[in-house]
Amino acid sequence: LAAVLGMSDRQRNVVFIRALLDAGIECQSVTSSTRLPDQDGKPLWRANCSDKTAHMISITPDGTANIVSRTDR
């Protein structure tokens, strides 16, 4: 978690694209990510893909990425 928090936006976007691909979510590239208020004590970001989809990614203390995606928008 500390490593992710200390990354530049570009580095973090690379981590997020890897997490999305590992989860089987199609995303050609993460064009931007925005830090949102923590959720349940975990840091939360909105990762925006080049295809205009967005995914919410929270990072647990052990570095696990939890992803929530909406496909109805």
C-alpha positions in Angstrom: 0.0 0.0 0.0 2.8 2.4 0.9 4.4 1.8 -2.5 1.2 2.6 -4.4 0.6 5.7 -2.4 4.1 6.9 -3.1 4.0 6.4 -6.9 3.7 9.1 -9.5 0.4 9.2 -11.4 2.0 7.5 -14.4 3.4 4.7 -12.3 0.1 4.2 -10.5 -1.8 4.1 -13.8 0.6 1.2 -14.9 -0.2 -0.7 -11.7 -4.0 0.0 -12.3 -3.9 -1.3 -15.9 -2.2 -4.5 -14.7 -4.8 -5.0 -12.0 -7.6 -4.5 -14.5 -6.1 -6.9 -17.0 -5.4 -9.5 -14.2 -9.1 -9.2 -13.3 -10.1 -9.9 -16.8 -11.4 -6.4 -17.5 -10.7 -5.0 -20.9 -8.8 -1.7 -20.9 -6.3 -0.7 -23.5 -4.7 1.9 -21.2 -5.5 3.9 -18.1 -5.5 7.5 -19.3 -5.9 9.0 -15.8 -6.7 8.2 -12.2 -8.3 10.4 -9.6 -7.9 9.8 -5.8 -11.3 9.8 -4.1 -12.1 9.8 -0.4 -11.1 6.7 1.4 -13.7 3.9 1.5 -13.8 1.7 4.6 -10.4 3.1 5.6 -8.8 2.1 2.2 -7.5 4.5 -0.4 -9.8 4.7 -3.5 -9.2 5.8 -7.0 -11.2 6.2 -10.2 -9.2 4.7 -13.0 -10.3 6.0 -16.5 -9.6 3.8 -19.5 -9.0 5.0 -23.0 -12.4 3.5 -24.1 -14.1 5.9 -21.7 -14.9 3.3 -19.1 -14.2 4.0 -15.4 -13.4 1.6 -12.6 -13.1 2.1 -8.9 -9.9 0.6 -7.4 -9.2 0.4 -3.7 -5.9 -0.9 -2.3 -5.8 -3.0 0.9 -3.0 -2.7 3.4 -1.3 -5.8 1.9 -1.4 -4.2 -1.6 -4.3 -6.2 -3.0 -6.4 -4.2 -5.6 -10.2 -4.5 -5.3 -12.0 -3.3 -8.4 -15.6 -2.3 -8.9 -16.8 -1.7 -12.4 -20.1 -0.5 -13.8 -21.1 -1.8 -17.2 -24.5 -0.1 -17.4 -23.1 3.3 -18.3 
